[in-house]
Amino acid sequence: MVRRLVLAALAGALVGAPAVAADGHSLTISATVLSNSNCRFSAAASTLSLSIDPASSAPVTASGSVSIRCVGAAATANWSISSDNGLYGSSPSALRMRHGTDFAQFLPYSLSFPASGSVPKNVWQSLPVSATVLPADFQNVSSGAYSDSVTLSLLP
């Protein structure tokens, strides 16, 4: 009878214990390698302002710039920039500004900037940005202020 109690106690202790491997253990190791470049825009906000005369027959363009700087181990960094649809566009190639008071009025425009390039590390580089509105898009719209906000994304 004593023998049965010892075996029952031993069996109960092993039920809650982790499994024991006799000769080995599996260990999973993972790593994430970050880019050796890290690029950022300057904190300064950018604004492009267009002044449009509806009698004009020429495209209207406003130009400005954004500044980027990259840091990292390599001497230069390759970067790329993309944009979202803005607040009112259907794609980055179909952007629209919305009228400030008549929310049913929109003004199509295009946004231009370099899509990619390289920059020496730890040096601010100014990149050109421009917005253009074509005559066919502004000649028949309501007068007033139009605006949009586009987010540019910089990689890496």
ZABA-938155 format. One record per residue (C-alpha): residue number from 1; residue in three letters; chain; x, y, z. Coordinates in nm, 4 decimals, padded with zeros to 6 digits, m for minus. Example, Ala and Ser with C-alpha at 12.3 -4.5 7.8 and 13.67 -1.06 7.14 Angstrom:
 torti setor lumlum       px       py       pz
     1   ALA      A  01.2300 m00.4500  00.7800
     2   SER      A  01.3670 m00.1060  00.7140
//
This chain:
 torti setor lumlum       px       py       pz
     1   MET      A  00.0000  00.0000  00.0000
     2   VAL      A  00.2842  00.2412  00.0696
     3   ARG      A  00.4232  00.1727 m00.2733
     4   ARG      A  00.1029  00.2891 m00.4443
     5   LEU      A  00.0940  00.6177 m00.2547
     6   VAL      A  00.4500  00.7065 m00.3569
     7   LEU      A  00.3794  00.6340 m00.7249
     8   ALA      A  00.0551  00.8301 m00.7168
     9   ALA      A  00.2334  01.1297 m00.5562
    10   LEU      A  00.5139  01.1129 m00.8140
    11   ALA      A  00.2667  01.0967 m01.1027
    12   GLY      A  00.0791  01.4016 m00.9665
    13   ALA      A  00.4017  01.6057 m00.9406
    14   LEU      A  00.4975  01.5305 m01.3035
    15   VAL      A  00.1608  01.6382 m01.4504
    16   GLY      A  00.2235  02.0104 m01.3811
    17   ALA      A  00.5969  02.0023 m01.4608
    18   PRO      A  00.7359  02.1106 m01.7997
    19   ALA      A  00.8480  01.8414 m02.0409
    20   VAL      A  01.2144  01.7573 m02.0064
    21   ALA      A  01.4256  01.6893 m02.3150
    22   ALA      A  01.7079  01.4554 m02.2483
    23   ASP      A  01.9706  01.5815 m02.4950
    24   GLY      A  01.8662  01.9199 m02.6327
    25   HIS      A  01.6419  02.2227 m02.6363
    26   SER      A  01.5003  02.4228 m02.9254
    27   LEU      A  01.5729  02.7989 m02.9112
    28   THR      A  01.4315  03.0412 m03.1696
    29   ILE      A  01.6446  03.3441 m03.2526
    30   SER      A  01.5296  03.6395 m03.4612
    31   ALA      A  01.6741  03.9754 m03.5598
    32   THR      A  01.5585  04.2817 m03.7466
    33   VAL      A  01.8259  04.4639 m03.9423
    34   LEU      A  01.7512  04.8324 m03.9698
    35   SER      A  01.8529  05.0369 m04.2698
    36   ASN      A  02.1988  05.1836 m04.2400
    37   SER      A  02.0341  05.5115 m04.3433
    38   ASN      A  01.7720  05.7111 m04.1603
    39   CYS      A  01.6230  06.0102 m04.3447
    40   ARG      A  01.3959  06.2822 m04.2086
    41   PHE      A  01.2239  06.5980 m04.3313
    42   SER      A  01.3018  06.9226 m04.1508
    43   ALA      A  01.0437  07.0237 m03.8931
    44   ALA      A  00.9556  07.3419 m04.0831
    45   ALA      A  00.6120  07.3421 m04.2442
    46   SER      A  00.5881  07.3966 m04.6192
    47   THR      A  00.3212  07.5958 m04.8009
    48   LEU      A  00.2653  07.6496 m05.1727
    49   SER      A  00.0351  07.9431 m05.2542
    50   LEU      A m00.1111  07.9986 m05.5992
    51   SER      A m00.2720  08.3199 m05.7186
    52   ILE      A m00.4981  08.2415 m06.0139
    53   ASP      A m00.6476  08.4819 m06.2689
    54   PRO      A m00.9335  08.2930 m06.4395
    55   ALA      A m00.8771  08.4968 m06.7591
    56   SER      A m00.5277  08.3509 m06.7947
    57   SER      A m00.4594  08.0881 m07.0574
    58   ALA      A m00.1351  07.9667 m06.8989
    59   PRO      A m00.0887  07.7074 m06.6255
    60   VAL      A m00.0317  07.8545 m06.2799
    61   THR      A  00.2542  07.7098 m06.0764
    62   ALA      A  00.3788  07.7718 m05.7236
    63   SER      A  00.7241  07.6462 m05.6320
    64   GLY      A  00.8925  07.5819 m05.3016
    65   SER      A  01.1161  07.3268 m05.1376
    66   VAL      A  01.1382  07.0694 m04.8622
    67   SER      A  01.4574  06.9831 m04.6794
    68   ILE      A  01.5785  06.6353 m04.5909
    69   ARG      A  01.8768  06.5023 m04.3976
    70   CYS      A  01.9954  06.1452 m04.3663
    71   VAL      A  02.2147  05.9881 m04.1004
    72   GLY      A  02.3678  05.6437 m04.0745
    73   ALA      A  02.6804  05.4405 m04.1295
    74   ALA      A  02.7295  05.4799 m04.5062
    75   ALA      A  02.8696  05.7976 m04.6668
    76   THR      A  02.5543  05.8577 m04.8734
    77   ALA      A  02.1911  05.7574 m04.8460
    78   ASN      A  01.9495  05.6697 m05.1229
    79   TRP      A  01.6002  05.7980 m05.0585
    80   SER      A  01.2578  05.8014 m05.2184
    81   ILE      A  00.9561  06.0254 m05.1659
    82   SER      A  00.5902  05.9491 m05.2284
    83   SER      A  00.2688  06.1353 m05.1533
    84   ASP      A m00.0759  06.0364 m05.0407
    85   ASN      A m00.4059  06.1381 m05.2077
    86   GLY      A m00.4355  06.4582 m05.0069
    87   LEU      A m00.7644  06.5293 m04.8323
    88   TYR      A m00.9825  06.5399 m05.1443
    89   GLY      A m00.8022  06.3525 m05.4239
    90   SER      A m00.8632  06.0032 m05.5493
    91   SER      A m00.4929  05.9239 m05.6033
    92   PRO      A m00.1554  06.1017 m05.5929
    93   SER      A m00.2013  06.1766 m05.9638
    94   ALA      A m00.5582  06.3096 m05.9164
    95   LEU      A m00.5251  06.5715 m05.6423
    96   ARG      A m00.7915  06.8349 m05.5688
    97   MET      A m00.8212  07.1416 m05.3483
    98   ARG      A m01.1594  07.2117 m05.1903
    99   HIS      A m01.3253  07.5537 m05.1781
   100   GLY      A m01.3171  07.7135 m04.8319
   101   THR      A m01.6936  07.7737 m04.8025
   102   ASP      A m01.8601  07.5915 m05.0929
   103   PHE      A m01.7576  07.2352 m05.0094
   104   ALA      A m01.8969  07.1024 m05.3391
   105   GLN      A m01.6371  07.3003 m05.5399
   106   PHE      A m01.2977  07.1446 m05.6140
   107   LEU      A m00.9904  07.2614 m05.8044
   108   PRO      A m00.7707  06.9873 m05.9583
   109   TYR      A m00.3937  07.0312 m05.9413
   110   SER      A m00.0728  06.8364 m05.9847
   111   LEU      A  00.2165  06.8106 m05.7422
   112   SER      A  00.5747  06.7651 m05.8598
   113   PHE      A  00.8815  06.6637 m05.6592
   114   PRO      A  01.1808  06.4351 m05.7151
   115   ALA      A  01.0760  06.0751 m05.6569
   116   SER      A  01.4205  05.9519 m05.5518
   117   GLY      A  01.7856  06.0430 m05.5219
   118   SER      A  02.0851  06.0282 m05.2927
   119   VAL      A  02.2288  06.2667 m05.0375
   120   PRO      A  02.5544  06.2802 m04.8396
   121   LYS      A  02.5016  06.1840 m04.4755
   122   ASN      A  02.4460  06.4597 m04.2169
   123   VAL      A  02.3898  06.7271 m04.4819
   124   TRP      A  02.0584  06.9072 m04.5303
   125   GLN      A  01.9456  06.8867 m04.8914
   126   SER      A  01.6755  07.1098 m05.0355
   127   LEU      A  01.4383  06.9400 m05.2803
   128   PRO      A  01.2106  07.1330 m05.5185
   129   VAL      A  00.8337  07.0948 m05.4867
   130   SER      A  00.5732  07.2580 m05.7095
   131   ALA      A  00.1971  07.2639 m05.7521
   132   THR      A  00.0380  07.3396 m06.0901
   133   VAL      A m00.3199  07.4170 m06.1896
   134   LEU      A m00.4108  07.3985 m06.5586
   135   PRO      A m00.6280  07.6676 m06.7258
   136   ALA      A m00.9003  07.4170 m06.8135
   137   ASP      A m00.9291  07.3392 m06.4416
   138   PHE      A m00.9523  07.6966 m06.3075
   139   GLN      A m01.1412  07.8921 m06.5754
   140   ASN      A m01.4872  07.7758 m06.4702
   141   VAL      A m01.4607  07.7347 m06.0927
   142   SER      A m01.6054  07.9626 m05.8255
   143   SER      A m01.3832  08.2395 m05.6961
   144   GLY      A m01.2500  08.2091 m05.3436
   145   ALA      A m00.9882  08.0240 m05.1430
   146   TYR      A m00.9155  07.6583 m05.2126
   147   SER      A m00.6849  07.4312 m05.0101
   148   ASP      A m00.5616  07.0788 m04.9617
   149   SER      A m00.3077  06.9035 m04.7433
   150   VAL      A m00.0799  06.6317 m04.8800
   151   THR      A  00.1464  06.4065 m04.6744
   152   LEU      A  00.4866  06.3280 m04.8219
   153   SER      A  00.6562  06.0075 m04.7079
   154   LEU      A  01.0346  05.9738 m04.7101
   155   LEU      A  01.2143  05.6370 m04.7178
   156   PRO      A  01.4345  05.5085 m04.5671
//
